[in-house]
């Protein structure tokens, strides 16, 4: 059923814009407790906030608000807090200002405003999903940048001194961070895949492609994949070298023990035998 939410988006600014705010609040949101009478649509779950606007929830931890003030958003986030796994102290955020004009090309313009033909649920869900993906990418970009900065000196240390310079546990942590980021992008947010919504509403594909281009989702995703590959390969290579060094050290210990054992045997044969 086509559902228009103009009656919910009452908190417009004086220039008839609708504030859109996406925030990554945790690793996962449990949406089961929301009542059926609050739900406007599913996949992604869209919740009506009477006289305030609407909210779109994503299981991978992103919330997108439409037409709500900061105070109203904070009140809703308090409701979400018990349903949020691994909540963030400083969540990543994305914001837009939405304008409605049925005669204007849908998409973002030069001043950063987003134009839509109407505020149908499907359009809002698509915008929310693209903003949510951008928030996830921003989070992964920040995390991997820090990991990249830590692992770069290790490669330089190996090049200059021929030593790994970090214990095995630290290298395993870097590999784990890379795997978690890959799992988040591919398994949860599905950043590189088309939204399921387009199977039902193929006429929105043009808007999807323009939003994908505006947020540079494909380029950012490919850049992250390359960085993930570098981090993973570097950490695995260093880990292999570290294990090889440890293996060689054990071999030396065994060799020394064998030499000592042979020495003791020779001592008993040649020196103790005389007495």
C-alpha positions in Angstrom: 0.0 0.0 0.0 1.3 3.5 -0.9 1.7 5.5 2.3 2.6 9.2 2.3 4.0 10.6 5.6 3.6 14.3 5.0 1.2 14.4 7.9 4.0 13.0 10.2 6.7 15.5 9.0 5.4 18.5 10.9 8.7 19.9 12.2 9.8 21.6 9.0 12.1 24.6 9.0 10.8 27.9 7.6 12.2 27.1 4.2 10.1 23.9 4.0 13.1 21.5 4.4 12.9 18.2 6.3 15.9 17.4 8.5 17.3 13.9 8.0 19.8 12.6 10.6 21.5 9.1 10.5 23.5 7.9 13.5 25.4 4.6 14.1 24.6 3.8 17.7 25.9 0.3 18.2 26.8 -3.0 16.5 23.2 -4.3 16.4 19.6 -3.1 17.2 16.9 -5.5 18.3 13.7 -4.2 16.6 11.4 -7.0 17.8 9.9 -5.1 20.8 8.3 -2.4 18.5 4.5 -2.8 18.2 2.7 -3.5 15.0 0.6 -0.3 15.3 3.8 1.8 15.3 5.2 0.2 12.1 4.7 1.9 8.8 6.8 -0.5 6.8 9.4 -3.3 7.1 12.7 -4.2 5.4 13.9 -1.7 6.6 11.7 -1.3 9.6 10.1 2.2 9.6 8.5 3.4 12.8 5.9 6.3 13.0 6.5 8.9 15.7 3.1 10.6 16.1 3.2 14.3 15.4 7.0 14.2 15.2 8.1 12.3 12.1 9.3 8.8 11.4 12.4 6.7 12.2 14.0 3.9 10.1 15.9 1.2 12.0 18.7 -1.0 10.6 19.7 -4.2 12.4 23.4 -3.4 12.0 23.1 -0.5 14.4 22.0 2.6 12.4 19.0 4.8 13.1 17.7 7.4 10.6 15.4 10.2 11.7 13.1 12.2 9.5 11.6 15.5 10.5 12.5 15.3 14.2 14.2 17.8 16.5 17.4 16.9 18.5 15.4 16.6 21.7 12.9 14.2 20.1 15.7 12.2 18.6 17.4 11.9 22.0 14.2 10.8 23.6 13.8 8.0 21.0 17.4 7.0 21.4 16.8 6.5 25.1 14.1 4.0 24.2 16.5 2.2 21.9 19.4 2.0 24.4 18.2 -1.3 26.1 17.8 -2.8 22.6 21.3 -1.8 21.3 24.2 -4.2 21.4 27.6 -2.6 22.1 26.4 1.0 22.2 28.7 3.7 21.0 29.8 6.6 23.2 30.6 8.7 20.1 28.4 7.5 17.3 29.1 8.3 13.6 26.6 10.6 12.0 25.3 11.7 8.6 22.8 14.6 8.0 20.9 16.0 5.0 18.1 18.5 4.4 15.3 17.1 2.3 13.2 19.2 -0.1 10.0 18.1 -2.0 9.3 19.1 -5.6 7.6 16.7 -8.0 9.0 18.6 -11.0 12.7 18.6 -10.0 15.2 15.8 -10.7 15.5 13.6 -7.7 18.9 13.6 -6.0 21.3 16.0 -4.2 22.1 19.4 -5.6 25.2 21.7 -5.3 24.2 23.2 -1.9 23.8 19.7 -0.3 20.0 19.5 -0.3 18.3 16.3 -1.3 15.3 16.6 -3.6 12.5 14.0 -3.8 9.2 14.0 -5.7 7.3 13.1 -2.6 7.6 11.6 0.9 6.4 8.1 0.1 7.6 5.5 2.5 9.6 3.7 -0.2 11.5 6.9 -1.1 12.3 7.6 2.6 13.4 4.0 3.1 15.8 4.2 0.1 17.2 7.5 1.3 17.6 6.1 4.9 19.3 2.9 3.6 21.9 4.9 1.6 22.6 7.2 4.5 22.9 4.2 6.8 25.4 2.6 4.5 27.4 5.8 4.3 27.5 5.9 8.2 28.8 2.3 8.3 31.5 3.1 5.7 32.5 6.2 7.7 32.8 4.0 10.8 34.9 1.4 9.0 37.0 4.1 7.4 37.9 5.6 10.8 38.7 2.2 12.3 40.8 1.0 9.4 42.7 4.3 9.2 43.8 3.8 12.8 44.8 0.2 12.1 46.6 1.2 9.0 48.6 3.8 10.9 49.6 1.2 13.5 50.6 -1.5 10.9 52.6 0.8 8.6 55.5 1.2 11.1 55.7 -2.6 11.4 56.4 -2.9 7.7 59.0 -0.1 7.9 60.6 -1.8 10.9 60.8 -5.1 9.0 62.3 -3.3 6.0 65.0 -1.5 8.0 65.8 -3.8 10.9 64.5 -7.2 9.7 62.4 -7.7 12.8 58.6 -7.9 13.3 58.6 -5.7 16.4 55.2 -6.8 17.7 54.0 -9.8 19.6 51.8 -12.4 18.0 48.7 -11.3 19.9 48.9 -7.8 18.5 49.1 -9.1 14.9 46.1 -11.4 15.5 44.2 -8.3 16.7 44.9 -6.5 13.4 43.7 -9.6 11.4 40.6 -9.7 13.6 39.8 -6.1 13.0 40.1 -6.6 9.2 37.8 -9.7 9.4 35.2 -7.8 11.5 35.1 -4.9 9.0 34.7 -7.3 6.1 31.9 -9.1 7.9 30.2 -5.8 8.6 30.4 -4.4 5.1 29.4 -7.7 3.3 27.4 -9.6 5.8 25.4 -6.9 7.6 25.2 -3.6 5.7 25.6 -5.3 2.3 27.1 -2.0 1.0 27.9 -3.3 -2.5 24.4 -4.8 -3.1 21.3 -3.2 -4.4 18.6 -2.6 -1.7 15.8 -5.2 -1.6 13.4 -2.4 -2.0 14.3 -2.0 -5.7 12.9 -5.5 -6.5 9.5 -4.1 -5.7 10.0 -0.6 -6.8 12.3 -0.7 -9.9 11.3 2.9 -10.8 13.4 4.1 -7.9 16.7 2.7 -9.4 17.5 6.1 -10.9 17.3 7.7 -7.4 19.4 4.8 -6.0 22.1 5.3 -8.5 22.2 9.1 -8.0 22.4 8.6 -4.2 25.1 6.0 -4.6 27.1 8.4 -6.7 26.5 11.3 -4.3 27.7 9.4 -1.3 30.5 7.7 -3.3 29.5 4.4 -1.8 31.0 2.2 -4.5 34.3 4.1 -4.5 34.6 4.1 -0.8 33.7 0.4 -0.6 36.4 -0.5 -3.1 39.0 1.7 -1.3 38.1 0.0 2.0 38.5 -3.4 0.4 41.9 -2.5 -0.9 43.0 -1.2 2.5 41.5 -4.3 4.2 43.6 -6.5 1.9 46.8 -4.6 2.6 46.2 -4.7 6.4 45.3 -8.4 6.3 48.2 -9.4 4.0 50.7 -7.4 6.0 49.5 -8.8 9.4 49.5 -12.4 8.1 53.0 -12.0 6.5 54.4 -10.6 9.8 52.6 -13.3 11.7 54.2 -16.0 9.5 57.6 -14.4 9.9 57.1 -14.2 13.7 56.1 -17.9 13.8 59.1 -18.8 11.6 61.4 -16.9 13.9 59.9 -18.7 16.9 60.2 -22.0 15.2 63.9 -21.4 14.4 64.5 -20.4 18.0 62.9 -23.7 19.2 65.1 -25.6 16.7 68.2 -23.8 18.1 67.1 -24.7 21.6 66.7 -28.4 20.6 70.1 -28.3 18.8 71.8 -26.9 21.9 70.2 -29.5 24.1 71.3 -32.3 21.8 74.9 -30.9 21.8 74.9 -30.6 25.6 73.6 -34.2 25.8 76.3 -35.4 23.4 78.9 -33.5 25.5 77.7 -35.1 28.7 77.8 -38.6 27.1 81.3 -38.1 25.8 82.4 -36.8 29.2 81.1 -39.9 30.9 82.7 -42.2 28.3 86.2 -40.6 28.2 86.7 -39.0 31.6 84.7 -40.9 34.1 85.8 -44.2 32.6 89.5 -43.4 33.6 88.6 -43.3 37.3 
